[in-house]
Amino acid sequence: MNPQIALIGVGKYNIFGHPNPEVLNRLESMGTKIFRTDENGEITIKIGIEGKIKIKNTFATKDSCKKERKVV
């Protein structure tokens, strides 16, 4: 398996130590683009009919407003 994109849903400062550093190293060594909810915020994925992938992440600010950023 050689994934282009990895999505990791994980809470910041979780007690389980996720994501596992070994898994992150394996993904990075394959050149996989990694998105993590603890670092990237809410992640939205849209896949078009032709297979084009669009990824956006949304961060909540201290004013409770969300800021969107197109990532891919």
Backbone torsions as a table, in degrees:
resi	resn	phi	psi	omega
1	MET	NA	138.3	179.0
2	ASN	-140.3	78.6	-175.9
3	PRO	-69.4	143.5	175.8
4	GLN	-82.8	-34.7	-176.3
5	ILE	-132.5	138.8	174.1
6	ALA	-124.6	131.6	176.6
7	LEU	-111.4	124.4	-177.9
8	ILE	-123.0	111.4	177.0
9	GLY	-88.3	112.1	-175.5
10	VAL	-149.9	141.4	177.1
11	GLY	-83.5	144.3	178.5
12	LYS	-66.2	137.8	179.6
13	TYR	60.9	32.2	179.9
14	ASN	-66.9	150.4	-174.6
15	ILE	-78.1	-7.8	-177.0
16	PHE	-91.8	-9.3	-179.8
17	GLY	77.4	18.2	178.6
18	HIS	-78.8	148.6	-5.6
19	PRO	-77.3	154.1	-179.0
20	ASN	-65.2	128.0	-179.1
21	PRO	-56.5	-33.2	179.2
22	GLU	-65.1	-40.1	178.4
23	VAL	-65.7	-44.5	177.8
24	LEU	-59.6	-42.1	178.6
25	ASN	-62.3	-41.9	179.1
26	ARG	-63.7	-44.7	179.3
27	LEU	-62.8	-44.7	179.7
28	GLU	-63.4	-38.3	-178.9
29	SER	-66.5	-22.8	177.8
30	MET	-91.3	-0.6	-179.4
31	GLY	78.2	20.0	-179.2
32	THR	-72.6	134.7	174.8
33	LYS	-80.5	120.7	-174.2
34	ILE	-105.4	130.3	174.3
35	PHE	-119.7	127.4	-178.6
36	ARG	-125.1	135.2	-179.0
37	THR	-67.9	-26.2	178.4
38	ASP	-73.8	-23.4	179.9
39	GLU	-107.9	-31.6	-174.7
40	ASN	-105.9	-4.2	-178.3
41	GLY	76.9	-157.7	179.4
42	GLU	-67.7	134.9	-176.0
43	ILE	-116.7	128.4	178.3
44	THR	-117.3	131.7	-179.4
45	ILE	-120.4	132.8	173.8
46	LYS	-125.7	128.9	178.1
47	ILE	-115.3	118.3	-179.2
48	GLY	-74.8	168.2	179.9
49	ILE	-56.5	-38.6	-178.9
50	GLU	-81.6	2.8	176.8
51	GLY	92.5	2.5	178.4
52	LYS	-69.9	133.6	-177.4
53	ILE	-104.9	130.8	174.5
54	LYS	-120.8	130.3	179.8
55	ILE	-124.1	132.0	175.7
56	LYS	-127.5	146.7	173.0
57	ASN	-121.7	149.3	-177.4
58	THR	-124.6	128.3	177.0
59	PHE	-108.5	135.7	172.5
60	ALA	-84.8	134.8	178.4
61	THR	-94.3	173.6	179.3
62	LYS	-66.9	-16.2	176.6
63	ASP	-91.4	10.8	179.9
64	SER	65.3	15.7	174.0
65	CYS	-92.6	147.1	178.4
66	LYS	-100.2	138.5	175.6
67	LYS	-113.7	127.3	179.7
68	GLU	-98.5	148.8	177.3
69	ARG	-142.3	124.4	176.8
70	LYS	-76.1	125.3	-175.4
71	VAL	-99.8	-46.8	-178.3
72	VAL	-128.4	NA	NA
